[in-house]
Amino acid sequence: MANLKPVMTEEFEKQKFKPYGSDEKLAKKAAFVKLPVDVMEELNSWPQAERVVFLRSLITNAVREKVRRAG
């Protein structure tokens, strides 16, 4: 029979997901976007940690700059 009320300890949760390169609290929901084939192929050729840090930094900086300019 299935466990209807599983208990996930804080230690288990920390091991389940380890964010790359960020000390900031991350959103629970991820942002997804489809990219041109050539861009996706290039990104997929990078190591995952490098790709994640690059994309997170790029998106974060672009959004914060847009908000700053909007005033």
C-alpha positions in Angstrom: 0.0 0.0 0.0 1.2 3.5 -0.8 2.4 5.9 1.9 -0.3 8.6 1.8 1.5 10.9 4.1 5.2 10.7 3.3 7.6 12.6 5.5 10.4 14.5 3.7 13.0 15.7 6.1 14.8 19.0 5.6 18.0 17.1 5.0 16.3 15.0 2.3 15.0 18.2 0.6 18.5 19.7 0.6 19.9 16.7 -1.2 17.1 16.5 -3.7 17.8 19.9 -5.3 21.1 21.6 -5.3 21.1 25.0 -7.1 24.1 26.0 -9.1 25.8 29.4 -8.4 23.2 31.2 -6.4 23.0 32.3 -2.8 19.6 34.0 -3.4 16.4 32.2 -2.6 15.1 30.7 -5.8 11.5 30.6 -6.9 9.7 27.2 -6.6 8.4 27.4 -10.2 11.0 27.4 -13.0 10.8 29.7 -16.1 10.7 27.8 -19.4 11.3 29.2 -22.8 11.9 27.6 -26.2 15.0 28.7 -28.0 16.2 28.6 -31.6 17.7 25.2 -32.5 21.2 26.5 -33.0 21.2 28.3 -29.6 19.8 25.2 -27.8 22.4 23.0 -29.5 25.2 25.3 -28.3 23.9 25.6 -24.8 23.5 21.8 -24.6 27.2 21.4 -25.5 28.1 23.3 -22.2 28.4 21.5 -18.9 25.1 21.7 -17.0 26.4 23.8 -14.1 27.9 26.4 -16.5 24.7 26.6 -18.6 22.5 27.0 -15.6 24.6 29.8 -14.0 24.9 31.6 -17.4 21.2 31.5 -18.1 20.1 32.4 -14.6 22.6 35.4 -14.5 21.6 36.6 -18.0 17.8 36.5 -17.3 18.1 38.0 -13.8 20.3 40.9 -15.0 18.1 41.6 -18.0 14.9 41.7 -15.9 16.4 43.8 -13.1 17.8 46.3 -15.7 14.4 46.5 -17.4 12.7 47.2 -14.0 15.3 49.7 -13.1 14.8 51.6 -16.4 11.1 51.5 -16.0 11.6 53.3 -12.7 
